[in-house]
């Protein structure tokens, strides 16, 4: 079962940073935080993952709090193509449990 | 590098009929997953293969669902007989080793409608 809590929906203005929060207060020491997104009628797309440290790639940044009980996915300059459902997943390895995610709408 | 391929993309059947879905994972990926995604929900894992062996099928309704991965590459998922509640998107994913913190890559899915 999903061990994360995310807001059901968020809006973001185009060109602004989108900050998507995720609560995972019961995370264990060996569990990673993964983020995926799913654009309508497509399969989930990998965005980023991390264990303790903050991570950045060409798509996004992942900020994990020091106690690891929550994290934030940052899309630095949101575009209309970033409108999607974003899933935060906590996993010790290869078992992914998806919740219902956050539906992000980027507004022109 | 080609991604995960699935076919068909869409399928409409009557209840009690049979249906099969096919998945070709990313070349060289040892681990293959089948997920079911009901409208408005996140994907739910049905079965996980490591090469051609089953690692986890605890969520697979074995009275009507079956899956195989012959030769450790392609996989098929079958439903027989289908029920109305099987209407969903069936997603296939693959990962390199299936070991610790291994990223999964998903295909486009097959949308099944059972009438």
Boltz contact constraints between the chains, C-beta under 6 A:
constraints:
  - contact:
      token1: [A, 32]
      token2: [B, 101]
      max_distance: 6.0
  - contact:
      token1: [A, 43]
      token2: [B, 91]
      max_distance: 6.0
  - contact:
      token1: [A, 43]
      token2: [B, 106]
      max_distance: 6.0
  - contact:
      token1: [A, 43]
      token2: [B, 107]
      max_distance: 6.0
  - contact:
      token1: [A, 43]
      token2: [B, 108]
      max_distance: 6.0
  - contact:
      token1: [A, 43]
      token2: [B, 109]
      max_distance: 6.0
  - contact:
      token1: [A, 44]
      token2: [B, 106]
      max_distance: 6.0
  - contact:
      token1: [A, 46]
      token2: [B, 103]
      max_distance: 6.0
  - contact:
      token1: [A, 87]
      token2: [B, 42]
      max_distance: 6.0
  - contact:
      token1: [A, 93]
      token2: [B, 100]
      max_distance: 6.0
  - contact:
      token1: [A, 94]
      token2: [B, 98]
      max_distance: 6.0
  - contact:
      token1: [A, 94]
      token2: [B, 102]
      max_distance: 6.0
  - contact:
      token1: [A, 98]
      token2: [B, 42]
      max_distance: 6.0
  - contact:
      token1: [A, 98]
      token2: [B, 43]
      max_distance: 6.0
  - contact:
      token1: [A, 99]
      token2: [B, 42]
      max_distance: 6.0
  - contact:
      token1: [A, 100]
      token2: [B, 42]
      max_distance: 6.0
  - contact:
      token1: [A, 101]
      token2: [B, 42]
      max_distance: 6.0
